[in-house]
Amino acid sequence: MTAPAARVPQEERTRLMRSRLMEATVELLVERGFGGTTTTLVSERAGVSRGAQLHHFPTKNDLVVAAVTHLSDRRGAELAASAQRLPTGPDRTRAVLRMLGDHFASPVFSAALELWVAARTDPALLAAVAPLEQHVGREVHRLTVELLGADESVPGVRELVQATLDLVRGLGLANTLGDDAPRRSRILDEWARVLDAELGRSAPRPGTGRAERDEKEPSR
């Protein structure tokens, strides 16, 4: 006699359904923009009935804000995990900038950008998005200070950290128009040298990064 299949608890089924809805929403925001993302398309892609979707997210704004919050939290956890793998020594600053550059070139940034643009002319959406972006901004700033070992009590250092974040956000924006990875890499190489000089670190000379040194040194 075949044993009956184990029933998935209702709480877990609800969590999985909400996760599918939020993942589908972010995918559509990236693919079609805010205007092209409809609740009908989201429910179809997620494989969730319209009734169930409307029960949990009565409006489109509720859905898109929840989706970007969900992905921002997940991306924050991924950033924290990536931070644990960063090198020490002269290549650290460049590695921090590479990690931040990848973060702001990710799909979750593109989805958030769609919300920023839409919120500019939608007061209700702006009221929901602004606190989220403030929270995300504070957390990324805090992590950047920690990873760079920056002392913001020193005059000018806080402005350097903020300039760094403004730079990687701007590069992420440029990346939405096409793959901008080569130019982004060159700019971040130069900015890493600026940061090392301003923060009083010993930075590697141009052309002597880890990869270049490995090529020049004989194998042992």
Accessible surface in RSA format (square Angstrom, percent):
REM  Atomic radii and reference values for relative SASA: ProtOr
REM  Chains: A
REM  Algorithm: Lee & Richards
REM  Probe-radius: 1.40
REM  Slices: 20
REM RES _ NUM      All-atoms   Total-Side   Main-Chain    Non-polar    All polar
REM                ABS   REL    ABS   REL    ABS   REL    ABS   REL    ABS   REL
RES MET A   1   242.36 125.5 152.61 101.0  89.74 213.7 129.40 110.0 112.96 149.6
RES THR A   2   126.56  90.0 103.43 104.9  23.13  55.1  72.98  98.0  53.58  81.0
RES ALA A   3    80.89  74.4  61.24  94.5  19.66  44.7  66.45  93.6  14.45  38.3
RES PRO A   4   124.30  90.6  99.15  90.4  25.16  91.4 110.08  90.9  14.22  88.4
RES ALA A   5    95.07  87.4  65.36 100.9  29.71  67.6  75.69 106.6  19.38  51.3
RES ALA A   6    99.92  91.9  66.88 103.2  33.04  75.2  77.35 108.9  22.58  59.8
RES ARG A   7   198.96  83.5 172.45  87.9  26.51  63.1  75.41 103.1 123.55  74.9
RES VAL A   8    67.71  44.6  61.66  55.8   6.05  14.6  63.49  55.2   4.21  11.4
RES PRO A   9    89.29  65.1  77.82  70.9  11.47  41.7  89.29  73.7   0.00   0.0
RES GLN A  10   111.80  62.5 104.92  76.7   6.88  16.4  60.02 127.8  51.79  39.3
RES GLU A  11   148.03  85.0 137.98 104.4  10.05  23.9  57.16 110.6  90.87  74.2
RES GLU A  12    60.29  34.6  58.62  44.3   1.68   4.0  24.83  48.0  35.46  29.0
RES ARG A  13    94.82  39.8  89.17  45.5   5.65  13.5  50.14  68.5  44.68  27.1
RES THR A  14    33.21  23.6  31.24  31.7   1.97   4.7  25.26  33.9   7.95  12.0
RES ARG A  15   130.35  54.7 125.56  64.0   4.79  11.4  68.17  93.2  62.18  37.7
RES LEU A  16    74.18  41.3  73.65  52.7   0.53   1.3  73.65  51.7   0.53   1.4
RES MET A  17    26.82  13.9  26.82  17.7   0.00   0.0  10.66   9.1  16.16  21.4
RES ARG A  18    77.35  32.5  77.35  39.4   0.00   0.0  14.34  19.6  63.01  38.2
RES SER A  19    28.57  24.1  28.57  38.1   0.00   0.0   8.04  17.1  20.53  28.8
RES ARG A  20   111.14  46.7 105.61  53.8   5.53  13.2  58.05  79.3  53.09  32.2
RES LEU A  21     0.00   0.0   0.00   0.0   0.00   0.0   0.00   0.0   0.00   0.0
RES MET A  22    21.00  10.9  21.00  13.9   0.00   0.0  17.18  14.6   3.82   5.1
RES GLU A  23    49.47  28.4  49.32  37.3   0.15   0.4  26.83  51.9  22.64  18.5
RES ALA A  24     3.70   3.4   2.04   3.1   1.66   3.8   3.22   4.5   0.48   1.3
RES THR A  25     0.00   0.0   0.00   0.0   0.00   0.0   0.00   0.0   0.00   0.0
RES VAL A  26     9.52   6.3   9.52   8.6   0.00   0.0   9.52   8.3   0.00   0.0
RES GLU A  27    79.86  45.8  75.13  56.8   4.73  11.3  31.53  61.0  48.32  39.5
RES LEU A  28     2.30   1.3   2.30   1.6   0.00   0.0   2.30   1.6   0.00   0.0
RES LEU A  29     0.50   0.3   0.00   0.0   0.50   1.3   0.00   0.0   0.50   1.4
RES VAL A  30    64.89  42.7  39.75  36.0  25.14  60.6  41.23  35.8  23.66  64.2
RES GLU A  31   106.73  61.3  67.62  51.2  39.11  93.1  40.53  78.4  66.20  54.1
RES ARG A  32   133.14  55.9 106.51  54.3  26.63  63.4  26.99  36.9 106.16  64.3
RES GLY A  33    13.02  16.1   0.00   N/A  13.02  16.1  10.84  29.8   2.18   4.9
RES PHE A  34    35.86  17.9  34.89  21.6   0.97   2.5  34.89  21.2   0.97   2.8
RES GLY A  35    68.50  84.5   0.00   N/A  68.50  84.5  39.48 108.4  29.02  65.0
RES GLY A  36    27.96  34.5   0.00   N/A  27.96  34.5  23.12  63.5   4.84  10.8
RES THR A  37     1.17   0.8   1.17   1.2   0.00   0.0   1.17   1.6   0.00   0.0
RES THR A  38    58.67  41.7  56.63  57.4   2.05   4.9  56.26  75.6   2.41   3.6
RES THR A  39    24.99  17.8  22.92  23.2   2.07   4.9   8.30  11.1  16.70  25.2
RES THR A  40    60.60  43.1  60.53  61.4   0.07   0.2  39.60  53.2  20.99  31.7
RES LEU A  41    48.95  27.3  46.90  33.6   2.05   5.2  46.90  32.9   2.05   5.5
RES VAL A  42     0.31   0.2   0.31   0.3   0.00   0.0   0.31   0.3   0.00   0.0
RES SER A  43     3.46   2.9   2.68   3.6   0.79   1.8   0.47   1.0   3.00   4.2
RES GLU A  44   118.20  67.9  90.95  68.8  27.25  64.9  48.18  93.2  70.03  57.2
RES ARG A  45   104.72  44.0  70.58  36.0  34.14  81.3  35.40  48.4  69.33  42.0
RES ALA A  46     9.08   8.3   0.00   0.0   9.08  20.7   4.62   6.5   4.46  11.8
RES GLY A  47    63.40  78.2   0.00   N/A  63.40  78.2  37.71 103.5  25.69  57.5
RES VAL A  48    14.36   9.4   1.91   1.7  12.45  30.0   7.04   6.1   7.32  19.8
RES SER A  49    74.17  62.7  55.68  74.3  18.49  42.6  55.05 117.2  19.12  26.8
RES ARG A  50    96.60  40.6  92.75  47.3   3.85   9.2  46.16  63.1  50.43  30.6
RES GLY A  51    50.95  62.8   0.00   N/A  50.95  62.8  38.84 106.6  12.10  27.1
RES ALA A  52    31.22  28.7  21.27  32.8   9.94  22.6  28.71  40.4   2.50   6.6
RES GLN A  53     0.25   0.1   0.25   0.2   0.00   0.0   0.25   0.5   0.00   0.0
RES LEU A  54    73.08  40.7  66.49  47.6   6.59  16.6  66.77  46.9   6.30  17.0
RES HIS A  55   142.67  78.0 114.99  79.9  27.68  70.8  74.81  77.1  67.85  79.0
RES HIS A  56    47.63  26.0  28.27  19.7  19.36  49.5  14.96  15.4  32.67  38.0
RES PHE A  57     6.57   3.3   6.19   3.8   0.38   1.0   6.19   3.8   0.38   1.1
RES PRO A  58    85.29  62.2  67.23  61.3  18.06  65.7  68.71  56.7  16.59 103.1
RES THR A  59    68.54  48.7  63.74  64.6   4.80  11.4  65.79  88.4   2.75   4.2
RES LYS A  60    53.73  26.2  48.74  29.9   4.99  11.9  35.82  32.2  17.91  19.1
RES ASN A  61    35.37  24.4  33.87  32.7   1.50   3.6  14.98  36.0  20.39  19.7
RES ASP A  62    64.25  45.0  55.29  55.0   8.96  21.2  16.92  39.8  47.33  47.2
RES LEU A  63     1.59   0.9   1.59   1.1   0.00   0.0   1.59   1.1   0.00   0.0
RES VAL A  64     0.23   0.2   0.23   0.2   0.00   0.0   0.23   0.2   0.00   0.0
RES VAL A  65    23.55  15.5  23.55  21.3   0.00   0.0  23.55  20.5   0.00   0.0
RES ALA A  66    23.85  21.9  15.65  24.2   8.19  18.6  21.87  30.8   1.98   5.2
RES ALA A  67     0.00   0.0   0.00   0.0   0.00   0.0   0.00   0.0   0.00   0.0
RES VAL A  68     0.04   0.0   0.04   0.0   0.00   0.0   0.04   0.0   0.00   0.0
RES THR A  69    46.37  33.0  46.37  47.0   0.00   0.0  41.17  55.3   5.20   7.9
RES HIS A  70    52.43  28.7  45.46  31.6   6.97  17.8  35.60  36.7  16.83  19.6
RES LEU A  71    11.25   6.3  11.25   8.0   0.00   0.0  11.25   7.9   0.00   0.0
RES SER A  72    20.23  17.1   9.42  12.6  10.81  24.9   5.45  11.6  14.78  20.7
RES ASP A  73    87.59  61.4  73.32  73.0  14.27  33.7  32.72  77.0  54.88  54.7
RES ARG A  74   110.68  46.5 104.13  53.1   6.55  15.6  49.17  67.2  61.51  37.3
RES ARG A  75    51.27  21.5  50.89  25.9   0.38   0.9   8.35  11.4  42.93  26.0
RES GLY A  76    34.07  42.0   0.00   N/A  34.07  42.0  27.61  75.8   6.46  14.5
RES ALA A  77    64.99  59.8  50.61  78.1  14.37  32.7  58.34  82.2   6.65  17.6
RES GLU A  78    69.99  40.2  65.80  49.8   4.19  10.0  35.80  69.3  34.19  27.9
RES LEU A  79     6.26   3.5   4.94   3.5   1.32   3.3   6.26   4.4   0.00   0.0
RES ALA A  80    48.39  44.5  46.83  72.3   1.56   3.5  48.00  67.6   0.39   1.0
RES ALA A  81    47.65  43.8  39.75  61.3   7.91  18.0  46.24  65.1   1.42   3.8
RES SER A  82    31.87  26.9  28.99  38.7   2.88   6.6   9.26  19.7  22.61  31.7
RES ALA A  83    11.89  10.9   3.93   6.1   7.96  18.1   3.93   5.5   7.95  21.1
RES GLN A  84   154.97  86.7 122.36  89.4  32.61  77.6  43.05  91.6 111.92  84.9
RES ARG A  85   176.43  74.1 145.36  74.1  31.07  74.0  77.81 106.3  98.62  59.8
RES LEU A  86    26.83  14.9  11.46   8.2  15.38  38.7  12.35   8.7  14.48  39.0
RES PRO A  87    33.60  24.5  22.72  20.7  10.88  39.6  33.60  27.7   0.00   0.0
RES THR A  88   110.56  78.6  99.64 101.0  10.91  26.0  65.95  88.6  44.60  67.4
RES GLY A  89    49.07  60.5   0.00   N/A  49.07  60.5  30.70  84.3  18.37  41.1
RES PRO A  90    69.99  51.0  58.63  53.4  11.36  41.3  65.89  54.4   4.09  25.4
RES ASP A  91    19.19  13.4  18.18  18.1   1.01   2.4  12.30  28.9   6.90   6.9
RES ARG A  92    63.67  26.7  63.67  32.5   0.00   0.0  30.04  41.1  33.63  20.4
RES THR A  93     3.73   2.7   3.05   3.1   0.69   1.6   0.12   0.2   3.61   5.5
RES ARG A  94    34.08  14.3  33.50  17.1   0.58   1.4  26.56  36.3   7.52   4.6
RES ALA A  95     8.27   7.6   6.24   9.6   2.03   4.6   6.30   8.9   1.96   5.2
RES VAL A  96     0.01   0.0   0.01   0.0   0.00   0.0   0.01   0.0   0.00   0.0
RES LEU A  97     0.00   0.0   0.00   0.0   0.00   0.0   0.00   0.0   0.00   0.0
RES ARG A  98   120.04  50.4 118.45  60.4   1.59   3.8  48.98  66.9  71.06  43.1
RES MET A  99    17.22   8.9  11.89   7.9   5.32  12.7  16.53  14.1   0.68   0.9
RES LEU A 100     0.15   0.1   0.15   0.1   0.00   0.0   0.15   0.1   0.00   0.0
RES GLY A 101     0.78   1.0   0.00   N/A   0.78   1.0   0.41   1.1   0.37   0.8
RES ASP A 102    71.79  50.3  65.56  65.3   6.24  14.7  21.42  50.4  50.38  50.2
RES HIS A 103    15.96   8.7  15.96  11.1   0.00   0.0   9.50   9.8   6.46   7.5
RES PHE A 104    11.09   5.6  11.09   6.9   0.01   0.0  11.09   6.7   0.01   0.0
RES ALA A 105    27.31  25.1   6.62  10.2  20.69  47.1   9.31  13.1  18.00  47.7
RES SER A 106    14.57  12.3  10.33  13.8   4.24   9.8  14.46  30.8   0.12   0.2
RES PRO A 107    86.91  63.3  83.72  76.3   3.19  11.6  86.56  71.5   0.35   2.2
RES VAL A 108    13.54   8.9  11.56  10.5   1.98   4.8  11.56  10.0   1.98   5.4
RES PHE A 109    11.70   5.9   8.99   5.6   2.71   7.1  11.70   7.1   0.00   0.0
RES SER A 110    26.63  22.5  24.92  33.3   1.71   3.9  10.25  21.8  16.38  22.9
RES ALA A 111     0.00   0.0   0.00   0.0   0.00   0.0   0.00   0.0   0.00   0.0
RES ALA A 112     8.97   8.2   8.89  13.7   0.08   0.2   8.97  12.6   0.00   0.0
RES LEU A 113    30.92  17.2  30.92  22.1   0.00   0.0  30.92  21.7   0.00   0.0
RES GLU A 114    57.45  33.0  56.26  42.6   1.19   2.8   2.68   5.2  54.77  44.7
RES LEU A 115     1.12   0.6   1.12   0.8   0.00   0.0   1.12   0.8   0.00   0.0
RES TRP A 116    82.43  33.1  71.46  34.6  10.97  25.8  74.11  39.5   8.32  13.5
RES VAL A 117    98.30  64.7  90.82  82.2   7.48  18.0  94.81  82.4   3.49   9.5
RES ALA A 118    16.41  15.1   5.45   8.4  10.96  24.9  14.38  20.2   2.03   5.4
RES ALA A 119     2.09   1.9   1.67   2.6   0.42   1.0   1.67   2.3   0.42   1.1
RES ARG A 120   191.73  80.5 160.50  81.8  31.23  74.4  69.49  95.0 122.24  74.1
RES THR A 121   100.92  71.8  69.64  70.6  31.28  74.5  54.35  73.0  46.57  70.4
RES ASP A 122    42.56  29.8  40.39  40.2   2.17   5.1  13.06  30.7  29.50  29.4
RES PRO A 123   110.70  80.7 101.99  93.0   8.71  31.7 105.59  87.2   5.12  31.8
RES ALA A 124    70.94  65.2  52.88  81.6  18.05  41.1  62.08  87.4   8.86  23.5
RES LEU A 125     0.05   0.0   0.00   0.0   0.05   0.1   0.05   0.0   0.00   0.0
RES LEU A 126    87.06  48.5  87.06  62.3   0.00   0.0  87.06  61.1   0.00   0.0
RES ALA A 127    72.55  66.7  50.26  77.6  22.29  50.7  61.04  86.0  11.51  30.5
RES ALA A 128    43.33  39.8  26.78  41.3  16.55  37.6  36.44  51.3   6.89  18.3
RES VAL A 129     4.14   2.7   4.14   3.7   0.00   0.0   4.14   3.6   0.00   0.0
RES ALA A 130    33.03  30.4  27.11  41.8   5.92  13.5  32.88  46.3   0.15   0.4
RES PRO A 131    74.51  54.3  69.69  63.5   4.82  17.5  70.47  58.2   4.04  25.1
RES LEU A 132    18.80  10.5  11.85   8.5   6.95  17.5  17.80  12.5   0.99   2.7
RES GLU A 133    41.65  23.9  35.55  26.9   6.10  14.5  22.38  43.3  19.28  15.7
RES GLN A 134   107.16  59.9  97.93  71.6   9.22  22.0  36.55  77.8  70.61  53.6
RES HIS A 135    85.86  46.9  85.86  59.7   0.00   0.0  52.33  53.9  33.53  39.0
RES VAL A 136    35.58  23.4  33.91  30.7   1.66   4.0  35.58  30.9   0.00   0.0
RES GLY A 137    19.01  23.4   0.00   N/A  19.01  23.4  16.80  46.1   2.20   4.9
RES ARG A 138   149.02  62.6 139.90  71.3   9.12  21.7  72.98  99.7  76.04  46.1
RES GLU A 139    72.19  41.4  70.66  53.5   1.53   3.6  26.54  51.3  45.65  37.3
RES VAL A 140     9.06   6.0   8.07   7.3   0.98   2.4   9.06   7.9   0.00   0.0
RES HIS A 141    20.42  11.2  20.42  14.2   0.00   0.0  18.40  19.0   2.02   2.3
RES ARG A 142   124.11  52.1 117.98  60.1   6.13  14.6  71.82  98.1  52.29  31.7
RES LEU A 143    18.12  10.1  18.12  13.0   0.00   0.0  18.12  12.7   0.00   0.0
RES THR A 144     0.00   0.0   0.00   0.0   0.00   0.0   0.00   0.0   0.00   0.0
RES VAL A 145    29.86  19.6  28.88  26.1   0.98   2.4  28.88  25.1   0.98   2.6
RES GLU A 146   109.21  62.7  87.25  66.0  21.97  52.3  42.66  82.5  66.55  54.3
RES LEU A 147    10.12   5.6   7.85   5.6   2.27   5.7   8.02   5.6   2.10   5.7
RES LEU A 148     2.79   1.6   0.95   0.7   1.84   4.6   2.79   2.0   0.00   0.0
RES GLY A 149    62.23  76.7   0.00   N/A  62.23  76.7  34.93  95.8  27.30  61.2
RES ALA A 150    12.42  11.4   0.00   0.0  12.42  28.2   1.21   1.7  11.21  29.7
RES ASP A 151    80.34  56.3  71.48  71.1   8.87  21.0  34.40  81.0  45.95  45.8
RES GLU A 152    54.27  31.2  32.30  24.4  21.97  52.3  17.57  34.0  36.70  30.0
RES SER A 153    97.99  82.8  59.52  79.4  38.47  88.6  55.26 117.7  42.72  59.9
RES VAL A 154    71.93  47.3  69.02  62.5   2.91   7.0  70.90  61.6   1.03   2.8
RES PRO A 155   128.53  93.7 100.42  91.5  28.11 102.2 112.38  92.8  16.16 100.4
RES GLY A 156    39.03  48.1   0.00   N/A  39.03  48.1  29.00  79.6  10.03  22.5
RES VAL A 157    10.91   7.2  10.90   9.9   0.01   0.0  10.90   9.5   0.01   0.0
RES ARG A 158   128.49  54.0 128.20  65.4   0.30   0.7  40.72  55.7  87.77  53.2
RES GLU A 159   112.72  64.7 106.46  80.5   6.27  14.9  66.94 129.5  45.78  37.4
RES LEU A 160    32.22  17.9  31.20  22.3   1.02   2.6  31.97  22.5   0.25   0.7
RES VAL A 161     1.69   1.1   1.69   1.5   0.00   0.0   1.69   1.5   0.00   0.0
RES GLN A 162    69.02  38.6  69.02  50.4   0.00   0.0  37.36  79.5  31.65  24.0
RES ALA A 163    40.34  37.1  32.07  49.5   8.27  18.8  36.72  51.7   3.62   9.6
RES THR A 164     0.00   0.0   0.00   0.0   0.00   0.0   0.00   0.0   0.00   0.0
RES LEU A 165     1.09   0.6   1.09   0.8   0.00   0.0   1.09   0.8   0.00   0.0
RES ASP A 166    81.09  56.8  70.45  70.1  10.64  25.2  28.24  66.5  52.85  52.7
RES LEU A 167    48.21  26.8  40.51  29.0   7.70  19.4  47.55  33.4   0.66   1.8
RES VAL A 168     0.39   0.3   0.00   0.0   0.39   0.9   0.00   0.0   0.39   1.0
RES ARG A 169    58.06  24.4  56.79  29.0   1.27   3.0  27.04  37.0  31.02  18.8
RES GLY A 170    38.19  47.1   0.00   N/A  38.19  47.1  31.29  85.9   6.90  15.5
RES LEU A 171     8.21   4.6   7.45   5.3   0.77   1.9   7.60   5.3   0.61   1.7
RES GLY A 172     1.00   1.2   0.00   N/A   1.00   1.2   0.12   0.3   0.88   2.0
RES LEU A 173    91.27  50.8  91.27  65.3   0.00   0.0  91.27  64.1   0.00   0.0
RES ALA A 174    31.26  28.7  20.66  31.9  10.60  24.1  25.58  36.0   5.68  15.0
RES ASN A 175    33.78  23.3  26.62  25.7   7.16  17.2   0.28   0.7  33.50  32.4
RES THR A 176    60.09  42.7  22.42  22.7  37.67  89.8  25.60  34.4  34.49  52.1
RES LEU A 177   166.08  92.5 127.92  91.5  38.17  96.0 133.99  94.1  32.10  86.4
RES GLY A 178    39.81  49.1   0.00   N/A  39.81  49.1  37.07 101.7   2.73   6.1
RES ASP A 179   125.53  87.9  85.95  85.5  39.58  93.6  41.42  97.5  84.11  83.9
RES ASP A 180    23.94  16.8  22.36  22.3   1.58   3.7   4.05   9.5  19.89  19.8
RES ALA A 181    38.88  35.7  35.84  55.3   3.03   6.9  36.06  50.8   2.82   7.5
RES PRO A 182    86.25  62.9  76.33  69.6   9.93  36.1  85.33  70.4   0.93   5.8
RES ARG A 183    99.22  41.7  98.43  50.2   0.79   1.9  46.59  63.7  52.63  31.9
RES ARG A 184    25.69  10.8  25.69  13.1   0.00   0.0   1.01   1.4  24.68  15.0
RES SER A 185    47.62  40.2  45.26  60.4   2.37   5.5  24.22  51.6  23.41  32.8
RES ARG A 186   146.63  61.6 144.07  73.4   2.56   6.1  71.96  98.3  74.67  45.3
RES ILE A 187    52.08  29.6  48.20  35.9   3.87   9.3  51.43  37.0   0.65   1.8
RES LEU A 188     3.43   1.9   3.43   2.5   0.00   0.0   3.43   2.4   0.00   0.0
RES ASP A 189    50.96  35.7  48.76  48.5   2.20   5.2   9.77  23.0  41.19  41.1
RES GLU A 190    99.52  57.1  99.16  75.0   0.36   0.9  46.71  90.3  52.81  43.1
RES TRP A 191    52.44  21.0  51.03  24.7   1.41   3.3  52.13  27.8   0.31   0.5
RES ALA A 192     5.87   5.4   5.85   9.0   0.02   0.0   5.87   8.3   0.00   0.0
RES ARG A 193    66.71  28.0  63.01  32.1   3.70   8.8  31.06  42.4  35.65  21.6
RES VAL A 194    61.43  40.4  57.11  51.7   4.32  10.4  61.31  53.3   0.11   0.3
RES LEU A 195     0.99   0.6   0.99   0.7   0.00   0.0   0.99   0.7   0.00   0.0
RES ASP A 196     6.13   4.3   6.13   6.1   0.00   0.0   0.47   1.1   5.67   5.7
RES ALA A 197    73.65  67.7  46.13  71.2  27.52  62.6  54.45  76.7  19.20  50.9
RES GLU A 198   110.57  63.5  82.93  62.7  27.64  65.8   9.52  18.4 101.05  82.5
RES LEU A 199    40.78  22.7   9.67   6.9  31.11  78.2  15.98  11.2  24.80  66.8
RES GLY A 200    68.63  84.6   0.00   N/A  68.63  84.6  34.12  93.6  34.50  77.3
RES ARG A 201    87.22  36.6  67.34  34.3  19.88  47.3  44.61  61.0  42.61  25.8
RES SER A 202   102.45  86.6  80.05 106.8  22.40  51.6  52.72 112.3  49.73  69.7
RES ALA A 203    37.15  34.2  12.95  20.0  24.20  55.1  13.47  19.0  23.68  62.7
RES PRO A 204    34.06  24.8  21.31  19.4  12.74  46.3  32.03  26.4   2.03  12.6
RES ARG A 205   174.05  73.1 167.64  85.5   6.40  15.2  69.19  94.6 104.85  63.5
RES PRO A 206    95.29  69.4  77.54  70.7  17.76  64.5  78.04  64.4  17.25 107.2
RES GLY A 207    42.90  52.9   0.00   N/A  42.90  52.9  30.00  82.3  12.90  28.9
RES THR A 208    22.55  16.0  22.42  22.7   0.12   0.3  21.51  28.9   1.04   1.6
RES GLY A 209    21.14  26.1   0.00   N/A  21.14  26.1  18.16  49.8   2.98   6.7
RES ARG A 210   120.99  50.8 117.20  59.7   3.79   9.0  46.81  64.0  74.18  45.0
RES ALA A 211    66.43  61.1  57.14  88.2   9.29  21.1  62.82  88.5   3.61   9.6
RES GLU A 212    70.95  40.7  70.16  53.1   0.79   1.9  24.76  47.9  46.19  37.7
RES ARG A 213    72.65  30.5  71.35  36.4   1.31   3.1  37.81  51.7  34.85  21.1
RES ASP A 214    92.90  65.1  75.15  74.8  17.74  42.0  28.54  67.2  64.36  64.2
RES GLU A 215   150.04  86.1 112.96  85.5  37.07  88.3  47.60  92.1 102.43  83.6
RES LYS A 216   146.43  71.4 113.64  69.7  32.79  78.1  90.28  81.3  56.15  59.8
RES GLU A 217    84.54  48.5  73.83  55.9  10.71  25.5  24.99  48.3  59.55  48.6
RES PRO A 218   104.22  76.0  89.48  81.6  14.74  53.6 101.60  83.9   2.61  16.2
RES SER A 219   116.11  98.1  81.13 108.3  34.98  80.6  54.58 116.2  61.53  86.2
RES ARG A 220   245.05 102.9 162.52  82.8  82.54 196.5 111.87 152.9 133.18  80.7
END  Absolute sums over single chains surface
CHAIN  1 A    12645.5      10144.1       2501.4       7485.1       5160.5
END  Absolute sums over all chains
TOTAL         12645.5      10144.1       2501.4       7485.1       5160.5
